[in-house]
Amino acid sequence: MFRRFAALAAAFSLAAAPALAAPRDADPALWMVRDADTTIYLFGTVHFLPKDLSWFDEAVADAFNASDELRMELLPVDDPASLGPLIMKLAVDPNGRTM
């Protein structure tokens, strides 16, 4: 009896659950630079995107998978322990506004 009730409850919960919307395609900036023996992919990132945008599409996945090496543009950090307070100071709005 308990199994029937559990199965019935699960069926109703699935039927009542809202349908999840498919993510929208962001079409990120992806360029290819090529000569006779080298292919370089330049991938432009976006740091703040709506939650429903899907940026890692097939073209990006193919470029990542075809690459032998990944280079990232990062700033050198002399003192990693100083990053936390710096991020809190510069990246958080003291008035509580969010993007």
N, C-alpha and C positions, 0 to 999 in steps of 0.2 A: 504494500500500500504506500509506504514512504517513497519508494522508487517512482511510482506513478505520479505522486504529488510533486516530487522534485523535477521530474521530466516536464510536467505540465507548467510548473512555475518557470522553468528555464525557457520553455517555448513562449510563454507570455512576455517574459522579460526581453527576449530577442525581438518579438513583434513590436513591443512598445519602444524599443531603442531607436533613437533618431538615426537616419541614414547618414553615414559619414560622407562628406563631400570630397570628391577627388581633388588633389592639390592642383593649383594652377601652375602652368609651365612658365618659369621665369626667363628662359632663354638667356643665360648669362653670356657675358663678353668672352669669346674664345677666338683667338687668332692663331693662324699657323704661318710660320716663317720657314721657308724651305730653300735649300740649294741642292747641288748635285749629291751630297752625301750626308746631309744633316736636316732633320726636321725639328723645329722648336715650336712648342705650343705656349702661347701667352694667355693666361687665364686671369680675367679681372674679377675680383671678388667684390661682393656687396656685404657690408657688415651688419646691416639691419634690414631684414626683409619681413614681410607679413608671414605669419605662421603657415598660411595655406599656399605659399609659393614653393615649388619644387625646383631647385636649381641644379641638382646633380642628375642631368639628363643623359641620354645615350651618347651624345657627342662628347660631353665632358668625361664620362666613364671610358670611352674609347681612347681619348687623348691620354688620360692617366695610365691606362693599361698598355698603351703603345710606347710609353716613355721608359727610358733606362734610368733616368735621374730626375729628381725633384728639387728645384731650387725655390726658396721662399724669400720674399723681401721682409726681413725682420730687422728691427733696430737692435744694436748691441746693448746689452744690459751689464753695467759694471757691478751693480749690487742688487741681486734678485730680491733680497729681503725688503728693499725700498719700494718695490712695485705695488704691493698691497695698499699702503697708505696713499701712494700717488694716484692709483686708479680710483680709490674712494674719493680723493680730492677733486680729480678732474673729470671722472666719468659718471658720477652720480649727482643728479640735480638736488641741491639741498632743500628745494621746495617740494620734492617728491614727484615731480612730473616725470613721466616715462615716454619713451618713443612708441 
